[in-house]
């Protein structure tokens, strides 16, 4: 595998995994008051655009990382709305 592609997968994996502890903590505590609704919405919009960009340039690391991160952000957004 190309070193650049491998670096992309590693970067995507690390940034995506960084959201997992927050999703777990929010789920366990049943509270999301520390999250700004605007931040979550803007971040989700950014993930959608990054995914689209990855599709346009045909970059699987960008597509995979941002699709999974978008899923995690959507879970946080859902919990933010549910636990208000």
C-alpha positions as a printed Julia matrix, in Angstrom:
84×3 Matrix{Float64}:
   0.0    0.0    0.0
   1.2    3.5   -0.83
   2.7    5.35   2.17
   0.52   8.39   1.52
  -2.66   6.29   1.46
  -1.54   4.48   4.61
  -0.97   7.83   6.33
  -4.48   8.86   5.26
  -6.0    5.73   6.76
  -4.03   6.19   9.99
  -5.01   9.86  10.3
  -8.65   9.04   9.57
  -8.66   6.19  12.06
  -7.2    8.31  14.86
  -9.5   11.29  14.32
 -12.55   9.05  14.0
 -11.71   7.02  17.11
 -11.34  10.24  19.07
 -15.14  10.63  18.97
 -15.9    7.17  20.38
 -15.13   7.94  24.06
 -17.33  11.03  23.88
 -20.23   9.09  22.36
 -19.88   6.42  25.07
 -19.66   9.01  27.87
 -22.67  10.93  26.58
 -24.66   7.7   26.25
 -23.78   6.58  29.8
 -24.46   9.94  31.45
 -27.57  10.62  29.37
 -26.57  14.26  29.0
 -25.12  16.34  26.21
 -25.33  19.82  27.71
 -21.64  20.44  27.11
 -22.14  20.26  23.34
 -23.19  23.28  21.38
 -25.98  22.43  18.94
 -24.44  24.86  16.45
 -21.05  23.14  16.71
 -22.55  19.71  16.09
 -24.54  20.96  13.09
 -21.54  22.76  11.6
 -19.29  19.77  12.19
 -21.82  17.44  10.54
 -22.04  19.78   7.54
 -18.25  19.75   7.32
 -18.18  15.94   7.41
 -20.74  15.81   4.6
 -18.59  18.14   2.5
 -15.39  16.18   3.29
 -17.14  12.97   2.27
 -18.31  14.58  -0.98
 -14.77  15.82  -1.6
 -13.42  12.31  -1.0
 -15.91  10.94  -3.52
 -14.99  13.59  -6.08
 -11.26  12.86  -5.83
 -11.84   9.11  -5.31
  -9.99   8.9   -1.99
 -11.16   5.95   0.09
  -9.39   7.1    3.29
 -11.22  10.44   3.16
 -14.55   8.82   2.3
 -14.3    6.14   5.01
 -13.06   8.35   7.84
 -15.53  11.14   7.24
 -18.51   8.83   6.73
 -17.84   7.05  10.02
 -17.13  10.33  11.84
 -20.37  11.76  10.43
 -22.21   8.76  11.9
 -20.68   9.38  15.32
 -21.5   13.1   15.14
 -25.08  12.27  14.15
 -25.34  10.04  17.23
 -24.1   12.93  19.41
 -26.55  15.28  17.69
 -29.4   12.85  18.31
 -28.42  12.56  21.99
 -28.1   16.35  22.27
 -31.68  16.73  21.08
 -33.01  13.74  23.07
 -31.42  14.66  26.41
 -32.3   18.37  26.42
